Amino acid sequence: MSEELSLILEETEDLMQKAISHLEGELVKIRAGKANPSMLDGINVEYYGAPTPINQVANVSVLDARTISIQPWERNMLQAIERSIMQANIGITPQNDGNQIRLFMPPLTEERRKELFKKASGEGEHSKVAIRNIRRDSIEQIKKLQKDGLSEDAAKDAEKSVQDITDKYIVLVDKHLAAKEKEMMSV
């Protein structure tokens, strides 16, 4: 029975780590005033009939703290990339000079910072809900094992372990949100 418990705990930890990884990915997409090529992750451009990520049809680089340069490998991709960025509604208007596209990050107003932090907090809350759901599922699995003959003490110990893992990952979510808030509020 202890092998099954250790599998449940391993799976719990693994799923919660995936929730944290997802949160990290979502927080990177929320801009904090600094230019970051990963802001363009998830934006696809139509490339010979197939939706393709921008970084696979162009060289994306950061020129300075507030400017991203997109240099397409084929000049005919300029309009398609520009159109995709506009449709993605990331709050930045692309500047096309015929050779490359530049994205200038406007300085964030206090109001916009608060709005972006609300969005980040919402992502954090989604992660916490996901972590709590994983905890619930794990505890249900432990209770099923208890019905199948697992001792009550072993079940209680396993539930405590699941709760400890949950607490650890909830604290991790809070740390990520605090770091993002610090990044957003610094000018």
Residue frames relative to the residue before (quaternion, step in Angstrom):
aa qw qx qy qz dx dy dz
M 1.0000 0.0000 0.0000 0.0000 0.00 0.00 0.00
S 0.6363 0.5496 -0.3488 0.4140 3.62 0.98 -0.77
E 0.5812 0.5663 -0.3769 0.4466 3.59 1.16 -0.53
E 0.6471 0.5075 -0.3156 0.4733 3.59 0.99 -0.80
L 0.6401 0.5228 -0.3233 0.4609 3.58 1.02 -0.79
S 0.6694 0.4874 -0.3157 0.4633 3.57 0.89 -0.86
L 0.6103 0.5344 -0.3500 0.4684 3.61 1.10 -0.61
I 0.6385 0.5167 -0.3245 0.4690 3.58 0.98 -0.85
L 0.6751 0.4913 -0.2980 0.4626 3.60 0.90 -0.90
E 0.6332 0.5246 -0.3272 0.4657 3.60 1.01 -0.80
E 0.6689 0.4984 -0.2944 0.4663 3.55 0.92 -0.96
T 0.6162 0.5468 -0.3364 0.4563 3.58 1.04 -0.81
E 0.6712 0.4963 -0.2899 0.4681 3.56 0.86 -1.01
D 0.6575 0.5268 -0.3031 0.4453 3.57 0.93 -0.93
L 0.6831 0.4826 -0.2892 0.4657 3.59 0.88 -0.94
M 0.6536 0.4996 -0.3201 0.4698 3.58 1.01 -0.76
Q 0.6114 0.5341 -0.3492 0.4679 3.60 1.08 -0.67
K 0.6347 0.5189 -0.3273 0.4699 3.59 1.05 -0.75
A 0.6167 0.5341 -0.3447 0.4643 3.61 1.05 -0.71
I 0.6469 0.5035 -0.3105 0.4813 3.60 1.02 -0.82
S 0.6424 0.5200 -0.3270 0.4583 3.60 0.94 -0.84
H 0.6361 0.5185 -0.3233 0.4712 3.56 1.01 -0.81
L 0.6361 0.5261 -0.3245 0.4619 3.58 0.96 -0.87
E 0.6440 0.5239 -0.3258 0.4523 3.59 0.91 -0.91
G 0.6561 0.5173 -0.3037 0.4579 3.57 0.97 -0.88
E 0.6739 0.4875 -0.2926 0.4718 3.58 0.97 -0.85
L 0.6572 0.5129 -0.3212 0.4493 3.60 0.97 -0.79
V 0.6089 0.5523 -0.3575 0.4432 3.60 1.06 -0.66
K 0.6574 0.5275 -0.3106 0.4393 3.59 1.05 -0.76
I 0.6291 0.4995 -0.3435 0.4866 3.59 1.18 -0.46
R 0.3133 -0.7980 0.4781 0.1909 3.54 -0.36 1.18
A 0.2326 -0.7856 0.5648 0.0989 3.49 -1.10 0.77
G 0.7221 -0.4249 0.2484 0.4861 3.57 1.13 0.55
K 0.6878 0.4200 -0.2760 0.5239 3.58 1.22 -0.39
A 0.5008 -0.6363 0.4952 0.3149 3.55 -1.09 0.70
N 0.0751 0.7831 -0.6102 0.0935 3.57 -0.90 0.95
P 0.4534 -0.7177 0.4487 0.2792 3.62 -0.58 1.08
S 0.6154 0.5685 -0.3601 0.4105 3.61 1.08 -0.57
M 0.4722 0.6545 -0.4501 0.3823 3.62 1.26 -0.11
L 0.6887 0.4810 -0.2716 0.4696 3.56 1.18 -0.58
D 0.4217 0.6874 -0.4822 0.3421 3.60 1.27 -0.01
G 0.7675 0.3284 -0.2534 0.4887 3.55 -0.94 0.82
I 0.6202 0.4816 -0.3608 0.5033 3.59 1.25 -0.08
N 0.1212 -0.8079 0.5759 0.0290 3.55 -0.63 1.16
V 0.2126 -0.7491 0.6161 0.1187 3.53 -1.20 0.66
E 0.4989 -0.6436 0.4911 0.3092 3.57 -1.09 0.73
Y 0.0447 0.8052 -0.5834 0.0962 3.59 -0.47 1.25
Y 0.8079 -0.1960 0.0592 0.5526 3.57 -0.28 1.32
G 0.7713 -0.3999 0.1829 0.4601 3.54 0.85 1.04
A 0.7118 0.4055 -0.2636 0.5093 3.62 1.20 -0.12
P 0.4354 -0.6732 0.5160 0.3016 3.62 -0.93 0.79
T 0.0151 -0.8152 0.5736 -0.0790 3.55 -0.63 1.21
P 0.5164 -0.6327 0.4631 0.3443 3.64 -0.93 0.78
I 0.6153 -0.5836 0.3881 0.3609 3.57 -1.05 0.78
N 0.6917 0.4961 -0.3028 0.4286 3.60 0.89 -0.88
Q 0.6463 0.4909 -0.3401 0.4750 3.61 1.26 0.03
V 0.7188 0.3631 -0.2563 0.5346 3.59 1.27 0.00
A 0.7859 0.1911 -0.1009 0.5794 3.58 1.29 -0.10
N 0.4657 -0.6250 0.5417 0.3147 3.50 -1.34 0.34
V 0.1081 -0.7967 0.5938 0.0311 3.60 -0.57 1.16
S 0.1165 0.8012 -0.5773 0.1058 3.58 -0.69 1.08
V 0.4182 -0.6731 0.5495 0.2647 3.54 -1.29 0.41
L 0.2949 -0.7714 0.5406 0.1606 3.58 -0.65 1.12
D 0.7616 -0.1256 0.0931 0.6290 3.57 1.02 -0.87
A 0.7869 -0.3611 0.2109 0.4539 3.59 -1.28 -0.04
R 0.7964 0.2943 -0.1459 0.5078 3.59 1.13 -0.53
T 0.7166 0.4323 -0.2444 0.4898 3.63 1.22 0.11
I 0.1155 -0.7530 0.6451 0.0592 3.55 -0.99 0.96
S 0.1917 -0.7704 0.6005 0.0959 3.55 -0.98 0.92
I 0.0935 -0.7714 0.6283 0.0383 3.57 -0.98 0.92
Q 0.0520 -0.8031 0.5926 -0.0338 3.56 -0.47 1.27
P 0.2419 -0.7980 0.5303 0.1531 3.63 -0.19 1.22
W 0.5030 -0.6497 0.4818 0.3047 3.54 -1.15 0.65
E 0.7406 0.2169 -0.1641 0.6145 3.57 1.23 -0.40
R 0.4936 -0.7009 0.4297 0.2836 3.55 -0.70 1.10
N 0.6419 0.5486 -0.3377 0.4159 3.61 1.04 -0.69
M 0.5852 0.5869 -0.3671 0.4224 3.61 1.26 -0.10
L 0.4352 0.7327 -0.4480 0.2704 3.62 1.23 -0.28
Q 0.7092 0.4548 -0.2776 0.4617 3.60 0.74 -1.03
A 0.6433 0.5281 -0.3290 0.4462 3.60 0.97 -0.81
I 0.6540 0.4987 -0.3107 0.4766 3.59 0.97 -0.86
E 0.6476 0.5241 -0.3136 0.4556 3.56 0.93 -0.94
R 0.6553 0.5155 -0.2975 0.4651 3.58 0.94 -0.91
S 0.6575 0.5162 -0.3084 0.4540 3.61 0.95 -0.88
I 0.6498 0.5089 -0.3182 0.4664 3.59 0.99 -0.81
M 0.6372 0.5213 -0.3230 0.4668 3.58 1.02 -0.83
Q 0.6883 0.4862 -0.2833 0.4578 3.60 0.92 -0.92
A 0.6190 0.5631 -0.3433 0.4265 3.60 1.13 -0.61
N 0.2396 -0.8239 0.4873 0.1624 3.58 1.29 -0.33
I 0.2518 0.7817 -0.5294 0.2129 3.58 0.74 1.08
G 0.5882 -0.6271 0.3505 0.3714 3.58 1.25 0.24
I 0.6601 0.4471 -0.3045 0.5211 3.58 1.24 0.35
T 0.2773 -0.7520 0.5739 0.1683 3.57 -0.93 0.90
P 0.3703 -0.7459 0.5042 0.2287 3.61 -0.66 1.05
Q 0.2370 -0.7451 0.6087 0.1347 3.57 -1.13 0.74
N 0.1258 -0.8111 0.5708 0.0222 3.58 -0.49 1.24
D 0.1129 -0.8160 0.5642 0.0562 3.61 -0.71 1.05
G 0.6651 -0.5123 0.3001 0.4530 3.60 1.24 0.29
N 0.7520 0.3008 -0.1845 0.5568 3.60 1.21 -0.42
Q 0.8006 -0.0049 0.0483 0.5972 3.55 1.03 -0.81
I 0.3634 -0.6855 0.5787 0.2512 3.52 -1.34 0.22
R 0.1323 -0.7747 0.6138 0.0749 3.54 -0.98 0.88
L 0.1686 -0.7529 0.6289 0.0956 3.52 -1.11 0.80
F 0.1430 -0.7932 0.5896 0.0527 3.56 -0.60 1.18
M 0.3240 -0.7486 0.5496 0.1806 3.56 -0.70 1.12
P 0.3009 -0.7389 0.5640 0.2130 3.59 -0.62 1.02
P 0.5451 -0.5936 0.4505 0.3841 3.60 -1.07 0.59
L 0.4496 -0.7087 0.4781 0.2589 3.56 -0.98 0.84
T 0.3581 -0.6922 0.5797 0.2377 3.54 -1.01 0.83
E 0.6658 -0.4934 0.3668 0.4229 3.57 -1.24 0.36
E 0.6468 0.5287 -0.3122 0.4524 3.56 0.99 -0.89
R 0.6678 0.4974 -0.2950 0.4686 3.59 0.94 -0.91
R 0.6121 0.5453 -0.3453 0.4568 3.60 1.05 -0.75
K 0.6648 0.4969 -0.3033 0.4680 3.57 0.91 -0.92
E 0.6350 0.5300 -0.3191 0.4626 3.56 1.02 -0.84
L 0.6728 0.4818 -0.2912 0.4800 3.60 0.94 -0.88
F 0.6449 0.5074 -0.3364 0.4621 3.58 1.02 -0.70
K 0.5924 0.5480 -0.3640 0.4651 3.59 1.12 -0.64
K 0.6378 0.5184 -0.3191 0.4719 3.55 1.01 -0.83
A 0.6530 0.5037 -0.3077 0.4746 3.59 0.97 -0.88
S 0.6441 0.5161 -0.3199 0.4652 3.58 0.98 -0.82
G 0.6194 0.5390 -0.3346 0.4624 3.57 1.07 -0.74
E 0.6403 0.5068 -0.3197 0.4806 3.58 1.02 -0.80
G 0.6336 0.5302 -0.3210 0.4630 3.56 1.04 -0.81
E 0.6534 0.5094 -0.3112 0.4655 3.56 0.99 -0.84
H 0.6128 0.5362 -0.3442 0.4674 3.60 1.05 -0.74
S 0.6545 0.5108 -0.3115 0.4622 3.57 0.98 -0.84
K 0.6461 0.5140 -0.3251 0.4612 3.57 0.97 -0.83
V 0.6354 0.5168 -0.3289 0.4701 3.59 0.99 -0.81
A 0.6423 0.5177 -0.3248 0.4626 3.59 0.95 -0.86
I 0.6554 0.5102 -0.3091 0.4633 3.59 0.95 -0.89
R 0.6653 0.4908 -0.3096 0.4698 3.60 0.95 -0.82
N 0.6228 0.5272 -0.3403 0.4674 3.59 1.06 -0.68
I 0.6226 0.5215 -0.3332 0.4789 3.58 1.03 -0.78
R 0.6310 0.5275 -0.3291 0.4640 3.59 1.00 -0.85
R 0.6537 0.5222 -0.3131 0.4495 3.59 0.88 -0.95
D 0.6701 0.4987 -0.3001 0.4607 3.58 0.89 -0.94
S 0.6556 0.5155 -0.3138 0.4540 3.58 0.97 -0.85
I 0.6614 0.4970 -0.3089 0.4691 3.58 0.94 -0.86
E 0.6123 0.5342 -0.3492 0.4666 3.60 1.08 -0.68
Q 0.6386 0.5182 -0.3255 0.4667 3.58 1.00 -0.80
I 0.6402 0.5185 -0.3214 0.4670 3.58 1.00 -0.82
K 0.6569 0.5082 -0.3156 0.4589 3.61 0.95 -0.84
K 0.6114 0.5304 -0.3506 0.4712 3.59 1.08 -0.67
L 0.6418 0.5123 -0.3204 0.4722 3.58 1.00 -0.83
Q 0.6300 0.5342 -0.3371 0.4518 3.58 1.04 -0.79
K 0.6344 0.5161 -0.3269 0.4736 3.61 1.03 -0.75
D 0.6989 0.4641 -0.2604 0.4778 3.56 1.12 -0.73
G 0.7559 -0.4242 0.2133 0.4507 3.60 1.18 0.33
L 0.4503 0.6642 -0.4798 0.3548 3.63 1.19 0.11
S 0.5002 -0.6609 0.4566 0.3235 3.61 -0.94 0.81
E 0.6134 -0.5822 0.3960 0.3577 3.54 -1.18 0.67
D 0.6322 0.5406 -0.3293 0.4469 3.60 1.02 -0.80
A 0.6612 0.4975 -0.3062 0.4708 3.58 0.93 -0.92
A 0.6401 0.5225 -0.3225 0.4618 3.59 1.01 -0.81
K 0.6589 0.5034 -0.3102 0.4651 3.61 0.94 -0.88
D 0.6384 0.5213 -0.3215 0.4661 3.60 1.00 -0.83
A 0.6626 0.5034 -0.3013 0.4656 3.57 0.96 -0.88
E 0.6425 0.5131 -0.3230 0.4685 3.59 1.00 -0.81
K 0.6326 0.5153 -0.3301 0.4747 3.58 1.05 -0.77
S 0.6338 0.5242 -0.3315 0.4621 3.60 1.00 -0.78
V 0.6374 0.5157 -0.3237 0.4722 3.58 0.98 -0.86
Q 0.6563 0.5060 -0.3110 0.4653 3.60 0.95 -0.85
D 0.6322 0.5284 -0.3301 0.4606 3.61 1.01 -0.79
I 0.6426 0.5082 -0.3160 0.4785 3.57 0.98 -0.89
T 0.6405 0.5328 -0.3185 0.4522 3.58 0.96 -0.91
D 0.6588 0.5114 -0.3114 0.4555 3.58 0.87 -0.96
K 0.6341 0.5423 -0.3259 0.4445 3.58 0.98 -0.87
Y 0.7199 0.4407 -0.2602 0.4688 3.60 0.87 -0.90
I 0.5898 0.5394 -0.3760 0.4688 3.61 1.10 -0.53
V 0.6349 0.5121 -0.3235 0.4796 3.61 1.01 -0.81
L 0.6291 0.5404 -0.3276 0.4526 3.59 1.05 -0.79
V 0.6182 0.5265 -0.3359 0.4773 3.60 1.03 -0.80
D 0.6655 0.5051 -0.3066 0.4561 3.59 0.88 -0.93
K 0.6374 0.5221 -0.3312 0.4598 3.60 1.02 -0.77
H 0.6469 0.5119 -0.3216 0.4648 3.59 0.96 -0.84
L 0.6647 0.4986 -0.3087 0.4629 3.59 0.96 -0.84
A 0.6383 0.5200 -0.3292 0.4624 3.59 1.00 -0.79
A 0.6480 0.5087 -0.3172 0.4698 3.59 0.99 -0.82
K 0.6582 0.4992 -0.3128 0.4688 3.59 0.96 -0.83
E 0.6345 0.5233 -0.3347 0.4600 3.60 0.98 -0.79
K 0.6413 0.5207 -0.3188 0.4647 3.57 0.97 -0.89
E 0.6533 0.5129 -0.3030 0.4672 3.58 0.99 -0.89
M 0.6907 0.4900 -0.2818 0.4511 3.59 0.95 -0.87
M 0.7341 0.4483 -0.2474 0.4460 3.55 0.91 -0.86
S 0.5834 0.5458 -0.3945 0.4541 3.61 1.21 -0.24
V 0.3306 -0.7671 0.5221 0.1724 3.55 -0.87 0.94
